[in-house]
Amino acid sequence: MAIITISRGSYSKGKEVAEKVAGELGYQCISRDVLLEASKEFNIPEIKLVRAIHDAPSIFKGLQQSKEQYIAHIRAAVLKHLSRDNVVYHGLAGHFFVSGISHVLKVRILADLEDRVQLEMERENLSRSEALAVIKKDDEERRRWSRDLYGIDTWDPALYDLVIHIRELTTDDAAELICRTAGLKQFATTPESRKTIRDLALAAEVKAALMDIQYDIEVQADDGQVFVQTHASPAIRQQLSDQIQAIVGRIEGVKDMTLKLTRITPYGD
């Protein structure tokens, strides 16, 4: 089986396609609602996180620590779901975290601008000029969000295995293409690919849990063995080590941890 991520713009019918694919394959279908789980760890109201999905670059401008914390919690929430396999994820961020996983089918859904404008006009009771302005603004915000936070341009076709244009092809056609492609042996889950995504998910969970005490931190995982590396001045090394040990020890799935604290030499030494 496979994981399917569907990237889409507003009013491109990507949500409809995702739901059709999930229904046909019997997969779980999840969207950016998963990101709201991160609000519990990130400690911000859900409505602010919804807006942050679009406005993150301006919200975090000049605040590297907040940016790193935000990304860590989103990564943990998304990978937690994707590691369960047999899932269709549509919306922002999903394909950013699984680019090296062989059993992930990455799809981009496109639609004609005029078709999207018409849908916006009908659903929101807007004039054509108003609807066009909303869609263009939304597209640019989504693109800027991805570039500024992840260094990835969502419009780059090289990021995807399939790019489907909803025009001559209907949503049913698109769903059929995706289902057939997901069934190819290239996208079959293997023991190796399952281990890789589980390792990624565990490392992401550990990193997110540690962000409140140390944002400049690197975490890797290998079959329950967790490797943590960060910096610490001599004065706080023991305290920081104890904090990290206590937090990581409470995380399910961690069998053992190796901690490497790189010394920070005070200025003038």
N, C-alpha and C positions, 0 to 999 in steps of 0.2 A: 504494500500500500504506500501512499505518498502523503506529503504535506503540500498543499497548494496555496500559494500566496497570490492575491489579485490586487494589483495596483490600479487605481482608477481616479479620474477626475469627477467632480460633482456633475450629476445628471448625465453620466455616460453609460448608465445601465449596468455598471459593474456590480453593484449590490444584487441586482436581479440575477445576473449571471452566476454570481457566487452561490446564491441560494439554490439555484437550479442544479448546479454541480454537486453541492452538498446533499441535496435531496436524492439525486440519481445514484451517488456513490454511498449514501448512508453515512456521510462524514458529519462531524460537528462543524457548524458554521459560526465563526466569531468575527467581530469587527473591532473598531477602535474602542468599543465599550470595555475591552480588556484593559486598555490603558488606564481606565478610571480606577482599576485596582491599585495602580501605583500611587494614587492620591492618599491611600491609607498610610503608606510608608513615607511618602514625600510630605505629608502633613499639610496639604493645601485643599481648599474646598473643591468639590468636583466641577463646579461651574467654571472656576478659574483654570482648572486643568484642561477643560474642553477648549477654552479660548487659547490656552498656552499651546495647544496642538498647532494652531495657526500662527500665533504671535510670539513663539518662543525666542526667536532671534532678538526682538526688541526687548522682551522681558528680561533676558539674561545678558544683555549687552554689557560687557565689562565685568560680568560676574562669573568667572570661570568655574568657581566651586559650585555655584547653583546649577550651571549648565551640566557639569559632570554628574551631579547628583540626579538631575532630571533624567538624563540619558540612562544612567544605571538602573533606575527604578522602572523605566519603560522597558528596557531590555529584559530585565528579570520577569516582568509580567507577561511579555509576549512569549519568551522562550519557555516559560512554565507551561503554557498551553500547547505550543508547537511540539514540545518534546513528547507529548502523549500520542502523536501520530494520528493519522486519519482525520485531518482537520483542514478546513478551508478558511483562510484568513483574508479578509478584504479590508482595505483602508491603508492608512499611513503606517510606515515603519516596519511592517512584517518582514519584507525581503531584505532589509538592511542587515539583519542579524544572522541570516542563514545562507549567506552567499557561497559558503564552502561545503554545504551539506548536499550530498548527491541525490537524496530522495525528496528534495524540494523542487516542485515545478513552479517557476516564477512566471506570472502572466501579467501583461499590461493590457487594459481595455481602453480603447479609444472610441470616440463618437464625433460626428460632424458638429462643428460649433453651432450651426443654425438649428440642428435638432436639439442640442442642449439648451439653447436660448428659448426655443419654443416650450420645452418642458418647464423651464424656470418661470416663464410668463404664465403658463397655465396653473402651476402649483402655488405660486406666490402672488398671483394677480398683479403682475408688473408690466410696464410697457416694454417694448423691445429694447430700447436704449438702456433702461434700468436693468433689465435682465442681463444684457450683454456686459454691462459694467460690473455686475455682481460676479458673473462667471469669470471674467478676466482677472478680477481682483483675487478671487478664490484660487484660481490656477497659479497666479504669481506668488501668493502667500504659501501655498503648498510647496511650490518649487523652491522658494527661498528658505523655507523651514528645513527641507531636506538638505539643501546645500550648506546652510549655516551650521546645522547641528551635526550632520553626518558626513559632509563633504561629498555627497552623491547627488547627481542630477537625475531626478525621477523620469525625465523625458529621454534619457539615454537608452536606446533600444538594446544596447549590449548588456544591460542589466537583466534582461528577461529571456526566457526560453520561447515564449510565445507572445507576439503582439497582435491583438485581434481588433479589427476596426468594425464597429457595429454600424453597418450601412446596408450593403448587399447581404452581409451575414446577419442573421437575426440573433437574439439572445439564446434561442434554442440551438441554433447552429454553433454559436460560441461555446455553449455548455457541452455540446456533443464533442467538439474538437478537444476541449480541455480534458474531458473524461477519457477519451481515447488516448490522448498523449500521456495522461497520468498512469495509464495501464501499461505503458512501454516498460521494458525491463530496465532501461536506463534510470528510471525513477522509482524502482522497487526499493523498499527499505531493506538494508542489510544489517547484520550484527554490528559491522564497523560504523555505518552511518548512524545507527541508533545510539551507539555509545558516544559518538562525537557530539550529537545534539544534546544528549543528557549531560555530558561533561560541560558543554557550553552553558546549559541551563543552571547547573549547580554553581559554576563559577560566577554567573551573573547574579544569582541569589546571594552568594557570599559577599560579592562586591557591594551590592545594594545595601546589605545589612551593615556594612562597615563604613558607609559613606558619611554618616553623621559624625564619626570621630576622626576620619582621615580620608579626604577626598582624593589625594594623590596616591593611588594604590593600584597595584596590579594583581590580578587573581587568575590562576589557572586550576583546572581540575582534571584528574585522570582516574576514573573508576573509583570515586570516593576519596581519593587522596588529593588534598587541596594545598596549593602552593601560593602563599601570600608574600608580596614584596612591597615595601614602602620605605619612607625616610623617617628618621627620628634623631633629634639631638640627644646627646648623652644624658641630659637631665631628665628626659621623659621616656627613655627606652624601656625601662622595666614596667612603668605604668601603662604605656601603650601596648606592650606585649601582653600584659595581663588582660587588658580590655579586649584585644583582638581574640585571644584564646577563649575568653568567656563567651563572646558573641558567636564565634564560629562553632564552638562546641554545642551550641543549642540548635544548630541547623540540621534538619533531617537529611540524611544521605551522606553526611561528612563522616568518613571513617578515621581520618587522621589529617593533621595539618603540619606543614613545614612553613615556618615564618622566617623571613629574611629582612632584617632592619638595616638599611644602609645608613651609615653615620652621616649626620650633618655637622660640619665643622663650623663653629661660630666665626663670624667675621673677625679678622685680626689675628686668628690663630695660625 
